[in-house]
Every structure is written in C-alpha cells, then in structure tokens.
Amino acid sequence: MNVFELRDDIVNEYAEFVGSFVNPSTDDVADRVNEHFESEKLWPEPMLQLNPSFKPGKTIDELVEEGVIHELCAKIFRVGKDKNAEGDTMRLHRHQEEAIRRAVTGENCVLTTGTGSGKSLAYIIPIVNHVLGNGSRRGIQAIVVYPMNALANSQHDELAKFLVHGFGEGNEPVRFATYTGQEDQARRDELLRDPPDILLTNYVMLELILTRFREREFIRLSPALHFIVLDELHTYRGRQCSDVSMLVRRVRAAFNASQLQCVGTSATLAGPGSYEEQQQKVSQVAGSIFGATVKSENVVGETVTNTTEELDCRDAETRENLVRVIGDYQAPGSDEVNAPQTMEEYHDNPLTNWIEWNFGLEREPESGRLRRRPARPISGENGAASALSEDTGIPEAHCATVIRRHLLAGVKLAQMTGEKTPFAFRLHQFISRGDK
C-alpha cells in the first residue's frame, strides 16, 4: 500500500464532498472559493514522523537476578507468549527500565514518552511485582484510569497475553478486570463479590465507585490499595483536570490509602526548554494533579538512539553522495527507480541518514541529548523537501518525490525480506470540518 496515494485519495474524496455543499451565486465568489480549496487550507500537507529507535535496557531476567522485581516476572513478561509457547526473554527500553526501578521504590513518578515507546509496561510491571510480593486476592491493589474505554479494553487484552498465557484461564498469578460501564449486571455483581487485583477503568466509573452505594463494596473489600495510575495525563484539561485531581484525593481518602503511590504517563505533557526544565515542569503539574510530591528526577523521558550516522551537509563529500543517490530515483513523473535492493544497501544509503536526522531525531541544544524530532511536512512551508533542496541544490519538487519514494522503498524491502527497516514512519493528516 502506498500511504501517500491513500492520503491523496482520502483528501480528494473529502474535497468533492465539501465542494458539493458550496454553491456560489456569483463568479467572483466561486473563484475565491476555488482558490481556498486549491490552497488546501482545509486539508494541509500531512505531517510525517518517524518512530525512533530506543536505547536498550536490561532484560526482565536480569532485573529478576538483581532482585529488583519478583522472580515470577521472568515467566510472566516474555516476548511471543501464547497458549502454546512460553516465549522469549523480554528486553526493555532504557526508559522502561529506569521507570520500573523508580516505581518499585514506592515513589510517585511520571513517564513522558512518545507513541510506541512501551509506556504501559513501565507501570504494569511494578504493579504486578507489588501484587506478587504482597499476595493476590486482597481486593483492588491498583486502579488504572484511562481516558477512553478503548484504551482500557486494549490493555485488558495485553494483560491477558502475559497473565493468562502460560498459566491458563482462572489460574492467573495476578487477577485483572475492566470496569468501564460496558459490563453486564452479572459481570458487575461478580466483580463486586470478588474484586480483581488490578482494576482498569475510566474516571467517570471511578467517580461512581466512590458515590454509588452498591459499588462501595469495592472499597470495603480493598484495604490494600497501593497504586493509582493516570494514563495519558495530557488529555485532562481545564475543569476536567480539576475533577480528576479532586478524584485522586477522594480515592486516597475513601480507600484510606495514605501511602497511595501515583503514576502518570503522557506522550505530550512536556513543553519547551531543556530536558531538566521539562522534568521540573512536569513534576509540578503532576504533583498538582496527584495532590502529592513528584520529584523531578522521577519524571522519566524516552531514551532514543540513532540507527545511522549523523550527517554534516556542510561537508562536500556528503553533499555529493546525497546528490548521487537522489539522482538514482530519476525525475518526478518517471517510473524508473534505482532504489536500494537490499536492507543493508538501504541502511547505508546517505538518504536514509538524512531522513532519520531530519524527520526522526534532533539534539537538545543545551545538552546535546538526543530527542524525538517533532513531526514536519515533506512539502510546503517549513517542509523537509526545501531543506534537502538547500543541502543539495536539487529542485524542491524532485526532493519531495525522492523522499516519498525512499520511505516507501524501505517499507517494500521490509515486506520482501522480513528484515526490520531502520525506521517506520507515519502520516498525520489534519482535516477541517469545512462548515465555516
């Protein structure tokens, strides 16, 4: 599938749809409307972002050997587990390992990492570790609050892979369940009689647990609540944020959990400034929401790493190599493409380097620390194609075509060979409703 062509098809169909509602009464108005549509203000150039690679941390087995987590975690958290296979040792990302080490100390913490960085494992492993160490069937020991039921349901399926596979239905070492308002009455009654160790819910249902008489059985049967997790902290804003903040305080009081440990995750909570400044700001915001201290050193950011060498386009040889490989893709409109034929060739291609460092990674000016680069368009104002044109002297339109072709070439090679491409990419398309 060519994702760029798919994007164009979607936008063109939407343009026809929106245009069908517009019937200008005069030619000059019609011309102005057409100019507005052709400028693509209602559907701007899509933003492209790479999924970066992350620095590897220790394996679950190594953390078990160190005594950081319970020995049964080595059997629970494995890669490729299913009903018939035990799976392989799981290696964590560096930021996952750091978050786990901080969480098992009992201190409040926040993980601020991007999409696809494994945030959920960073709190699920400490929760499971706590239940294993303190015993199951003591009522709810952890409440995980999601902003959407879909996220809770998805996490339920992920937990099943770890806690059911290898143990069997009904033999889970740590029990878990969703309580989102989608359950039928029989299931609700069952959970009220025998609460799980981990409850996956949303803030509305958590509010009802505190206020509805029948649901207060959860509180009576849960004298050992230890964790509350707010997933996707950045989704709570304004009055809703105030409501959630007060809810955390009421949970602490209702469950008599004076030592309640608060954990938060967010992809976008951090703002401008250096990494240390971001840590301090996040710790202040999270502390206000939790009603408890969050040390700045307990705000853990993602640890990205590069898969290609950093390019210096001021170097004449580097520029020559870029010009050469761009020429391999021929001119726009040509079907003749001399793209890399193996993943090794693709990885060593100077254009692969350029794309990673212009779409995926950048260095923090203050410290030189690698961080994820914000999404940017290929074409148009502030587009990457103009930067590549400036680096090589090749026309911008040609550069835009070559960037798209090279990204798709990596996807095609990965599909053909089964090897991992140096980077996966995604498109973010913003579309106006078009009602004004």
Salt bridges, closest charged atoms under 4 A:
ASP8 OD1 - ARG7 NH1 2.99
GLU45 OE2 - ARG404 NH2 3.34
GLU66 OE2 - LYS58 NZ 2.61
GLU66 OE2 - ARG101 NH2 3.04
GLU97 OE2 - ARG101 NE 2.90
GLU98 OE2 - ARG102 NE 3.45
GLU107 OE2 - LYS295 NZ 2.99
ASP157 OD1 - HIS156 ND1 3.92
GLU158 OE2 - LYS161 NZ 2.97
ASP189 OD1 - ARG214 NH2 2.68
GLU190 OE2 - ARG187 NH1 3.21
ASP194 OD2 - ARG137 NH1 2.67
ASP194 OD2 - ARG175 NH2 2.93
GLU207 OE2 - ARG250 NH1 2.78
GLU215 OE2 - ARG212 NH2 2.77
GLU217 OE1 - ARG220 NH2 2.92
GLU232 OE1 - HIS234 NE2 3.61
GLU302 OE1 - ARG372 NH2 2.86
GLU310 OE1 - ARG363 NE 3.10
ASP312 OD1 - ARG314 NE 2.96
ASP348 OD1 - HIS347 ND1 3.61
GLU362 OE2 - ARG371 NE 3.02
GLU362 OE1 - ARG373 NH1 3.79
ASP435 OD2 - ARG433 NH2 3.24
